[in-house]
Amino acid sequence: MMIRLSAILGLARRATATTGATAVLSLVLCATAATTVTNATTAGATNATTPGATSAPAIVTIAAAATGATAINPAANANTTATAAPAAPAATSAAYLLKPTRVFDGVDPKPHEGWSVLIRSDKIEAVGPTVPTPPDATVVDLTGKTLLPGLIEGHSHLFLHPYNETSWDDQVLHEPLALRTARATVAAKATLLAGFTTVRDLGTEGAGYADVGLKQAIEQGIIPGPRMLVATRALVATGAYGPKGFEANVVIPQGAEEADGANLVSAVRHQIGAGADVVKLYADYHWRPGEPSRPTFTQAEMQAAVEAAHSAGRIVAAHANTAEGMRRAILAGVDSIEHGGEGTPEVFKLMREHNVAYCPTLAASDAVARYRGWNGADPAPPMVAQARKAFGLARAAGVNMCVGGDVGVFAHGQNAREIELMVAGGMSAAQVLVAATSGNARAFHMGDQLGALEPGLLADVIAVEGDPTRDIHAVRAVQFVMKGGKVYAQ
């Protein structure tokens, strides 16, 4: 028996033209030992079952849209090798009732024993101790586990990988963009499966606007990964960044975009137009190898850049280690300070007064020190001791804490390292978990979308073994990951 798909497609198109709606034809073709079935794809490819073999029914569904376009999805069987463009996924309102031992809602520092969470489609529908089970819901038993909002990574670089594998200079100068992008897709998946369902990615470090494409690939379901806020190229003062150490007349690719004065505002706008969700400024850096960090942009330059970014609805993050660089950035109106190792009590007080969040990136200095041979014992190396001191001063000043480890300096998927170090630095486990969920969401102007287990927010939910408010290391024992109502790990 021979069936020509082209004829069927013609009928489908004519039916669509007549009805003005989608026409769907389903054909069930049963092949027997004496039957050869040929299914032609829209490209004209042909497949035949082997004569003399018995095969299961082959099902062909043809959807003819009002435009006349068709999507073909043949059911697979052992003797079918034809491929066709997959149909667009149908909209669903899948419901899940998640039943853990306890719920940490991202706002209350105390977990709620015996609570459940109802998910419908991509949103949280109900949370509490007496959530009824809808007849269409899939019940997920998470006994022994704590349910939390998806964690939010506040400072990542998905286009970097650990410096003990390849130096920063070599990653920027020698690794092909295709290689860096392929590695970034793996990093994105590792981040999601570690329970971090959103990341603020603060610069591609020489990979241009590749983070915009990575974000789109995740949003389109091509690859798994977290929600992304991207900073694209980031912005540095001319001559201030790296790589360095080359003949002055040779143009060397840089890890960020150079811009100054009025051109800085133009660069901000260009990056936003190209896809930046966040603008990142380097308020200070090492002008020459071996020199300490010193301020780069003037306060006036940063103020103009911040005004342009805020006018476009974007937040601004400032890399700043020096007290003066921090001071200029705070007064310029940035939304967060990254690193801040040389911050003083006066500067942290200024941060609190201006409601500027602090991302201490304790894990970055810890990782670099370990690459250089430190085993974690006291006395800590100067860079680690400085970061710890600044963290203590910020806490004492009441600064809003951002949780972000500068992941990429160390391995993606190990994001919990920053959470653990913040607890070791004096914050309670519950305080850090609130900061890593609703705190980061507010700091990144996403609090109306995610960061808490509340009805109406996006269904970004994870479950970990045990109780992380009692033992923070439990955040590494991720047993369940859902993003936007879709289960990625269970």
Residue pairs with C-beta under 8 A, 6 or more apart in sequence:
1 29
1 35
1 36
1 37
2 36
2 38
3 27
3 29
3 37
3 38
3 39
4 40
5 39
5 40
5 41
5 42
5 60
5 62
5 72
6 40
8 25
8 27
8 62
9 42
9 62
9 64
9 70
11 25
12 23
12 25
12 62
12 64
12 70
13 64
13 68
13 70
15 23
15 64
16 22
16 23
16 64
16 65
16 66
16 68
17 68
20 66
21 66
22 63
22 64
22 65
22 66
23 63
23 64
24 61
24 62
24 63
24 64
25 61
25 62
25 64
26 59
26 60
26 61
26 62
27 59
27 60
27 62
28 57
28 58
28 59
29 37
29 39
29 57
29 58
29 59
29 60
30 57
31 37
31 49
31 54
31 55
31 57
31 58
32 54
33 51
33 52
33 53
33 54
34 51
35 49
36 48
36 49
36 51
37 48
37 49
37 55
37 58
38 46
38 47
38 48
39 46
39 47
39 58
39 60
39 74
39 80
39 82
40 46
41 72
41 82
41 83
41 84
42 70
42 72
42 84
42 85
45 82
45 83
46 82
47 80
47 81
47 82
49 55
49 79
49 80
50 79
53 79
55 77
55 78
55 79
55 80
56 77
56 78
57 75
58 74
58 75
58 77
58 80
59 74
59 75
60 72
60 73
60 74
60 75
61 72
61 73
61 74
61 87
62 70
62 71
62 72
63 70
63 71
63 87
64 70
65 71
71 84
71 85
71 86
71 87
71 88
72 84
72 85
72 87
73 84
73 86
73 87
74 80
74 82
74 84
89 221
92 121
93 120
93 121
94 119
94 120
94 121
94 138
94 485
95 118
95 119
95 120
95 121
95 125
95 134
95 136
95 137
95 138
96 118
96 119
96 137
96 138
96 139
96 140
96 482
96 485
96 487
97 116
97 117
97 118
97 119
97 131
97 133
97 134
97 137
97 138
97 139
97 140
98 116
98 117
98 118
98 119
98 140
98 142
98 147
98 461
98 463
98 480
99 116
99 139
99 140
99 141
99 142
99 143
100 115
100 116
100 117
100 142
100 143
100 145
100 146
100 147
100 463
101 113
101 114
101 142
101 143
101 144
101 145
101 146
102 111
102 112
102 113
102 114
102 115
102 146
102 147
102 467
103 111
103 112
103 115
103 116
103 117
103 127
103 146
103 147
103 148
103 453
104 111
104 112
104 146
104 147
104 148
104 149
104 430
104 433
104 453
104 468
104 469
105 112
105 127
105 149
105 452
105 453
105 454
106 148
106 149
106 433
106 434
106 437
106 438
106 451
106 452
106 453
107 434
107 438
107 452
107 454
109 428
109 430
109 431
109 433
109 434
109 469
110 430
110 469
111 146
111 467
111 469
112 129
114 129
115 127
115 128
115 129
115 131
115 147
116 127
116 128
116 129
116 131
117 124
117 126
117 127
117 131
117 147
117 453
117 461
118 124
118 125
118 126
118 127
118 131
118 134
118 137
119 125
119 459
119 461
119 482
119 485
120 485
121 459
121 485
122 458
122 459
122 484
122 485
122 486
123 455
123 456
123 457
123 458
123 459
123 485
124 453
124 454
124 455
124 456
124 457
124 458
124 459
124 461
125 455
126 455
127 453
127 454
127 455
133 139
140 480
140 490
142 463
142 479
142 480
144 465
144 466
145 463
145 464
145 465
145 466
145 479
145 480
146 463
146 464
146 466
146 467
146 468
146 469
146 474
147 453
147 461
147 462
147 463
147 480
148 195
148 433
148 437
148 453
148 461
148 462
148 463
148 464
148 468
149 437
149 438
149 450
149 451
149 452
149 453
149 460
149 461
149 462
150 195
150 196
150 197
150 198
150 226
150 437
150 450
150 460
150 461
150 462
150 481
150 482
150 483
151 195
151 196
151 197
151 198
151 403
151 415
151 419
151 436
151 437
151 462
151 475
152 196
152 197
152 198
152 199
152 200
152 403
152 436
152 437
152 440
152 441
152 444
152 450
152 451
153 191
153 196
153 198
153 199
153 200
153 226
153 403
153 404
153 405
153 407
153 415
154 200
154 336
154 359
154 402
154 403
154 404
154 436
154 440
154 443
154 444
155 200
155 202
155 338
155 359
155 361
155 402
155 404
155 405
155 406
155 407
156 191
156 199
156 200
156 201
156 202
156 404
156 405
156 406
156 407
156 408
156 412
156 415
157 201
157 202
157 203
157 204
157 205
157 406
157 407
157 408
157 409
158 184
158 187
158 188
158 191
158 199
158 201
158 211
158 214
158 228
158 408
158 412
159 180
159 181
159 183
159 184
159 204
159 205
159 206
159 207
159 210
159 211
159 408
160 168
160 171
160 205
160 408
160 409
161 171
161 183
161 187
161 408
161 411
161 412
162 367
162 371
162 408
162 409
162 410
162 411
163 367
163 368
163 371
163 409
164 371
166 175
168 205
168 242
168 243
168 255
169 242
169 243
171 180
171 205
171 206
172 205
172 206
172 242
172 243
172 253
172 254
172 255
173 206
173 243
173 252
173 253
177 207
177 208
177 210
180 207
180 210
181 207
181 210
181 213
181 214
184 207
184 210
184 211
184 214
185 214
185 217
185 223
185 225
186 412
187 408
187 412
187 413
188 214
188 218
188 223
188 224
188 225
188 226
188 228
188 412
189 223
189 224
189 225
190 411
190 412
190 413
191 199
191 225
191 226
191 407
191 412
191 413
191 415
192 224
192 225
192 226
192 481
192 483
192 488
193 224
193 413
193 478
193 481
193 488
193 489
194 412
194 413
194 414
194 415
194 416
194 476
194 478
195 416
195 462
195 464
195 475
195 478
195 481
196 226
196 415
197 226
197 227
197 450
197 460
197 462
197 481
197 483
198 226
198 227
198 228
198 229
198 440
198 441
198 446
198 450
198 460
199 226
199 227
199 228
199 229
200 229
200 231
200 278
200 317
200 404
200 440
200 444
201 211
201 228
201 229
201 230
201 231
202 231
202 234
202 278
202 280
202 317
202 338
203 231
203 232
203 233
203 234
203 255
203 256
203 280
204 210
204 211
204 232
204 233
204 234
205 234
205 255
205 256
205 408
206 253
206 254
206 255
206 256
208 232
208 233
209 232
209 233
209 274
209 275
211 228
211 230
211 231
211 232
211 275
212 230
212 232
212 274
212 275
212 276
214 225
214 228
214 230
215 228
215 230
215 275
217 223
217 225
218 224
218 225
218 226
218 227
218 228
224 488
226 483
227 450
227 460
227 483
228 277
229 277
229 278
229 444
229 446
230 275
230 276
230 277
230 278
231 271
231 276
231 277
231 278
231 279
231 280
231 317
232 271
232 274
232 275
232 276
233 256
233 257
233 271
234 255
234 256
234 257
234 280
234 281
234 282
234 319
235 256
235 257
235 258
235 259
235 264
235 267
235 268
235 271
235 279
235 280
235 281
235 282
235 305
236 254
236 255
236 256
236 257
236 258
236 259
236 282
236 285
236 296
237 258
237 259
237 260
237 282
237 285
237 296
237 297
238 258
238 259
238 260
239 258
239 287
240 258
240 282
240 285
240 287
240 296
241 254
241 255
241 256
241 258
241 282
241 285
242 254
242 255
242 286
243 252
243 253
243 254
243 255
244 252
244 288
244 289
245 289
246 252
256 280
256 282
257 267
257 271
259 266
259 267
260 297
260 301
261 301
262 304
264 297
264 301
264 304
264 305
265 304
265 305
265 308
268 279
268 305
268 308
268 309
269 308
269 312
271 279
272 279
272 309
272 312
272 314
276 314
277 314
278 314
278 315
278 316
278 317
278 444
279 305
279 306
279 309
279 314
279 315
279 316
279 317
280 316
280 317
280 318
280 319
281 297
281 302
281 305
281 316
281 317
281 318
281 319
281 329
281 334
282 296
282 297
282 318
282 319
283 295
283 296
283 297
283 302
283 318
283 319
283 320
283 322
283 325
283 326
283 328
283 329
283 334
284 293
284 294
284 295
284 296
284 319
284 320
284 321
284 322
284 324
284 325
285 293
285 294
285 296
285 319
286 292
286 293
286 294
287 294
287 296
292 322
293 321
293 322
293 325
293 342
294 322
294 325
295 322
295 324
295 325
295 328
296 325
297 305
297 328
298 328
299 328
299 331
299 332
302 318
302 328
302 329
302 332
302 333
302 334
303 331
303 332
303 333
305 316
305 332
306 316
306 332
306 333
306 334
307 333
309 315
309 316
310 316
310 333
315 335
315 336
315 444
315 445
316 333
316 334
316 335
316 336
317 334
317 335
317 336
317 337
317 338
317 359
318 325
318 326
318 329
318 332
318 334
318 336
318 337
318 338
319 338
319 339
320 326
320 328
320 329
320 337
320 338
320 339
320 340
321 339
321 340
321 341
321 342
322 342
323 342
323 343
323 344
323 346
323 347
326 337
326 340
326 342
326 343
326 347
326 351
327 347
327 350
329 337
330 337
330 347
330 350
330 351
330 354
330 356
331 350
331 354
333 354
334 356
335 356
335 357
335 443
336 356
336 357
336 358
336 359
336 402
336 443
337 343
337 351
337 356
337 357
337 358
337 359
338 359
338 361
338 404
338 406
339 359
339 360
339 361
339 364
339 387
339 406
340 347
340 348
340 358
340 360
340 390
340 394
341 365
341 383
341 386
341 387
341 390
342 386
342 390
343 351
343 390
343 393
343 394
344 393
345 393
345 396
345 397
348 358
348 393
348 394
348 396
348 397
348 399
349 397
351 358
351 394
351 397
351 399
352 397
352 398
352 399
352 400
355 400
356 399
356 400
357 399
357 400
357 401
357 402
357 443
358 394
358 399
358 400
358 401
358 402
359 402
359 403
359 404
360 387
360 390
360 391
360 394
360 401
360 422
361 387
361 404
361 405
361 406
361 418
362 387
362 388
362 391
362 405
362 418
362 421
362 422
362 425
363 405
363 406
363 407
363 409
363 410
363 417
363 418
363 421
364 405
364 406
364 409
364 410
365 383
365 384
365 386
365 387
366 384
366 387
366 417
366 421
367 409
367 410
367 417
368 383
368 409
369 380
369 381
369 383
369 384
370 376
372 381
374 380
374 381
374 384
379 385
380 388
388 425
391 422
391 425
391 426
392 425
392 426
394 401
395 401
395 425
395 426
395 427
400 439
400 443
401 422
401 427
401 431
401 432
401 435
401 439
402 435
402 439
402 440
402 443
403 418
403 419
403 422
403 432
403 435
403 436
403 439
403 440
404 418
404 440
405 415
405 417
405 418
405 421
407 414
407 415
407 418
410 417
416 475
416 476
419 432
419 433
419 436
419 472
419 475
420 472
420 473
420 475
422 432
422 435
423 429
423 432
423 472
427 435
429 468
429 469
429 470
429 471
429 472
430 469
432 472
433 468
433 469
433 472
433 475
437 451
437 452
438 447
438 451
438 452
439 451
440 451
441 447
441 449
441 450
441 451
441 452
442 451
448 457
449 457
449 458
450 457
450 458
450 460
451 457
453 461
458 484
459 482
459 483
459 484
459 485
460 482
460 483
460 484
461 480
461 482
462 478
462 480
462 481
462 482
463 478
463 479
463 480
464 474
464 475
464 476
464 477
464 478
464 479
465 474
465 477
465 479
466 474
466 477
467 474
468 474
468 475
478 489
479 489
479 490
480 487
480 489
480 490
481 487
481 488
481 489
481 490
482 488
